[in-house]
Amino acid sequence: MYQNQNMTPAQNSTQNSGSNKSNTLNVPEARAAMDNMKYEIASELGINLKPGYNGDLPSRQAGYIGGYMVKRMIEQQERQMSGK
């Protein structure tokens, strides 16, 4: 809210136009690995995730998958940083 105070209305509306999708990757080459992780975690949690559209999936289950993905990525990074 406060970070956009010094912007003109045009700059502010451009920044908030929705062009920044939350599912874009900073490293596009990681798409396959991220998808594999998503399906692996869904399987571990007993959630039936199918390729393609999963609009019938409750948001709670989708959130579990995303949350566990973040948890696993943090664990992997911590291991890498500690040299293990």
Stockholm file with secondary structure:
# STOCKHOLM 1.0

chainA/1-84         MYQNQNMTPAQNSTQNSGSNKSNTLNVPEARAAMDNMKYEIASELGINLKPGYNGDLPSRQAGYIGGYMVKRMIEQQERQMSGK
#=GR chainA/1-84 SS CGGGTTSCHHHHHHHTSSCSCTTCCSSGGGHHHHHHHHHHHHHHTTCCCCSSCCTTSCHHHHHHHHHHHHHHHHHHHHHHHHTC
#=GC SS_cons        CGGGTTSCHHHHHHHTSSCSCTTCCSSGGGHHHHHHHHHHHHHHTTCCCCSSCCTTSCHHHHHHHHHHHHHHHHHHHHHHHHTC
//
